């Protein structure tokens, strides 16, 4: 009870200092965030004690890992550092990245439990509730963080995320099981759309002013050649039945 009283007292002191800073502007933001600094240091000590005593310490761990984040925000608001906001929120990016991995793991575990016949209904229900709880807690918080950074710096965050998505398509050594592809993106796309492979090997000439009538037979011959190649590939792909020799007795 004393620990809870101390935590709520520090949070109340932080709220009072924030209101006084916004109303009068007499303090610097580092002094305003000082209760949160003290709270984070206390949470680190409580997390170590709870780990040794085998007690849950989720809330204490959440307060302890945000110490560096509080320092970055206070320095940025005071103008002591001139970083971009996406650099200021690096500790939160790391935290939410690990949290999203945990959410994906909980969802995958819930799906495996639902499809397994050896798991009891109580375990299925508890895993499903845990997955839904983690998803409803982490995903909106992550979306809120992305929107906040996008509000601070405009479209830079959206362009950065889009660039990461586009670069992940051609990255070497990546996860080939991304979205169930089991192969690289471009071979997967060519297998899904064979017409791209056919038309991608055809050379096009946009300037056809010189001899439009003479270029028409060339295109027809090329198209017939492609059809013959495709027909030969289909014939080669057929199953070959081995020859069975039956010896007829005299």
C-alpha positions in Angstrom: 0.0 0.0 0.0 2.9 2.3 0.7 4.4 1.7 -2.7 1.0 2.4 -4.4 0.8 5.6 -2.4 4.2 6.7 -3.4 3.6 6.0 -7.1 0.3 8.0 -7.1 1.9 10.8 -5.2 4.7 11.1 -7.8 2.1 11.1 -10.6 0.1 13.7 -8.9 3.2 15.9 -8.5 3.9 15.5 -12.2 0.4 16.6 -13.1 0.6 19.7 -10.8 4.0 20.7 -12.3 2.7 20.3 -15.9 -0.3 22.5 -15.1 1.9 25.1 -13.5 4.3 25.0 -16.5 1.5 25.5 -19.0 -0.1 28.2 -17.0 2.9 30.3 -15.9 5.9 28.9 -17.6 8.1 29.4 -14.6 9.8 26.0 -14.6 11.9 24.1 -17.2 10.6 20.8 -18.5 13.4 18.9 -17.0 12.2 19.9 -13.5 8.6 19.1 -14.5 9.6 15.6 -15.5 11.7 15.0 -12.4 8.8 13.1 -10.6 8.7 10.7 -13.6 12.5 10.3 -13.4 12.2 9.3 -9.8 9.3 7.0 -10.5 11.3 5.2 -13.3 14.3 4.7 -11.1 12.1 3.4 -8.3 10.3 1.0 -10.8 13.7 -0.3 -11.9 14.5 -1.3 -8.3 11.1 -2.8 -7.8 11.4 -4.8 -11.0 14.7 -6.3 -9.8 13.1 -7.1 -6.4 10.0 -8.6 -8.0 12.2 -10.7 -10.3 14.1 -12.2 -7.3 10.9 -12.8 -5.4 9.1 -14.4 -8.4 6.3 -11.8 -8.4 4.6 -10.1 -11.3 6.2 -6.8 -12.3 4.6 -5.7 -15.6 3.7 -2.2 -14.4 7.0 -1.6 -12.7 8.8 -2.8 -15.9 6.7 -0.4 -18.0 7.7 2.5 -15.8 11.4 1.5 -15.7 12.0 1.1 -19.4 10.5 4.6 -20.1 13.2 6.5 -18.2 15.3 7.2 -21.3 12.1 8.3 -23.1 11.2 10.8 -20.4 14.7 12.2 -20.6 14.6 12.6 -24.4 11.2 14.3 -24.3 12.2 16.7 -21.5 15.4 17.7 -23.3 13.5 18.2 -26.6 10.8 20.4 -25.0 13.5 22.6 -23.4 15.3 23.0 -26.7 18.6 21.5 -25.3 18.6 19.0 -28.2 17.3 19.7 -31.7 16.5 16.2 -32.8 13.5 15.2 -35.0 10.6 13.7 -33.1 11.1 10.3 -34.7 14.6 10.3 -33.1 13.2 11.4 -29.8 10.8 8.5 -29.7 13.4 5.8 -30.4 12.9 4.1 -27.0 9.2 3.8 -27.7 9.8 2.4 -31.2 12.0 -0.3 -29.6 9.4 -1.0 -26.9 6.5 -1.3 -29.3 8.6 -3.4 -31.7 9.1 -6.0 -29.0 5.5 -5.6 -28.0 4.2 -6.3 -31.5 6.4 -9.4 -31.7 4.8 -10.6 -28.4 1.3 -9.8 -29.8 2.0 -11.8 -33.0 3.3 -14.7 -30.9 0.1 -14.6 -28.7 -2.2 -14.6 -31.7 -0.3 -17.5 -33.3 -0.4 -19.4 -30.1 -4.1 -18.8 -29.7 -4.7 -20.1 -33.3 -2.6 -23.2 -32.6 -4.6 -23.9 -29.4 -7.9 -23.5 -31.3 -6.9 -25.9 -34.0 -5.4 -28.5 -31.6 -7.6 -31.3 -30.3 -5.5 -32.1 -27.3 -5.9 -28.7 -25.6 -8.8 -28.2 -23.1 -11.4 -25.6 -23.7 -10.3 -23.6 -20.7 -6.8 -23.3 -22.1 -8.2 -22.3 -25.4 -10.4 -19.6 -23.8 -7.5 -18.2 -21.7 -5.1 -18.0 -24.7 -7.8 -16.4 -26.8 -8.6 -13.8 -24.1 -4.9 -13.1 -23.7 -4.4 -12.6 -27.4 -7.4 -10.3 -27.7 -6.3 -8.3 -24.6 -2.7 -7.8 -25.9 -4.0 -6.8 -29.3 -6.5 -4.3 -28.0 -3.9 -2.8 -25.8 -0.8 -2.7 -28.0 -2.1 -2.0 -31.5 -4.1 1.2 -30.6 -1.1 2.5 -28.6 1.2 1.9 -31.6 -1.2 3.5 -34.0 -1.5 6.5 -31.6 2.3 6.8 -31.5 2.6 6.7 -35.3 -0.1 9.3 -35.7 1.5 11.5 -33.1 4.9 11.4 -34.8 3.2 12.0 -38.1 1.5 15.0 -36.7 4.8 16.4 -35.5 6.8 15.9 -38.7 4.1 15.8 -41.3 4.3 13.1 -44.0 7.9 12.1 -43.3 6.9 9.2 -41.0 4.4 7.8 -43.6 7.0 8.1 -46.4 9.6 6.4 -44.2 7.2 3.5 -43.4 6.3 3.1 -47.1 10.0 3.1 -48.0 10.7 0.3 -45.5 7.8 -1.7 -46.9 9.0 -1.3 -50.5 12.6 -2.2 -49.6 11.5 -5.3 -47.8 10.2 -6.8 -51.1 13.7 -6.9 -52.6 15.8 -7.4 -49.4 18.1 -10.4 -49.4 18.2 -12.8 -46.6 14.7 -11.9 -45.4 11.9 -14.0 -44.1 10.6 -16.1 -47.0 7.4 -17.0 -45.1 6.2 -13.4 -45.2 2.5 -13.5 -45.9 2.8 -17.2 -46.7 4.8 -16.7 -49.9 7.6 -19.2 -49.1 9.7 -17.5 -51.8 11.0 -14.1 -52.9 8.4 -11.5 -53.9 9.1 -11.3 -57.6 9.2 -15.0 -58.4 6.0 -15.3 -56.4 4.4 -12.5 -58.4 5.5 -14.1 -61.7 4.0 -17.5 -60.6 0.7 -15.9 -59.6 0.5 -13.9 -62.9 2.0 -15.9 -65.8 1.0 -13.1 -68.3 3.7 -10.9 -66.7 6.3 -13.4 -67.6 5.0 -13.6 -71.2 4.7 -9.9 -71.9 7.8 -9.0 -69.9 10.0 -10.8 -72.5 8.5 -8.9 -75.4 10.4 -5.8 -76.6 8.2 -2.8 -77.4 8.9 0.2 -79.6 7.0 3.3 -78.9 8.1 5.2 -82.0 6.4 3.5 -84.9 6.3 6.4 -87.4 8.9 5.1 -89.7 7.4 1.8 -90.9 4.1 0.9 -89.3 3.2 -1.5 -92.0 6.5 -3.4 -91.9 6.5 -3.8 -88.1 3.1 -5.6 -88.1 4.4 -8.9 -89.5 7.3 -8.9 -87.1 5.0 -8.6 -84.1 2.8 -11.4 -85.5 5.8 -13.7 -86.1 7.1 -12.9 -82.6 3.6 -13.7 -81.1 3.5 -17.0 -83.1 7.0 -17.8 -81.8 5.9 -17.3 -78.2 2.9 -19.5 -78.7 5.1 -22.3 -80.1 7.5 -21.9 -77.2 4.6 -22.1 -74.7 3.1 -25.1 -76.5 6.5 -26.9 -76.4 6.8 -26.2 -72.7 3.4 -27.7 -72.0 4.4 -30.8 -74.0 7.6 -31.1 -72.1 5.8 -30.9 -68.8 3.6 -33.9 -69.5 4.3 -37.1 -67.6 6.3 -39.6 -69.5 5.1 -43.2 -69.2 7.9 -45.8 -69.3 7.7 -48.4 -72.0 6.5 -51.7 -70.7 7.7 -54.7 -72.7 5.6 -57.8 -72.4 7.3 -61.0 -73.5 4.8 -63.2 -75.3 5.8 -66.9 -75.0 6.0 -68.9 -78.2 
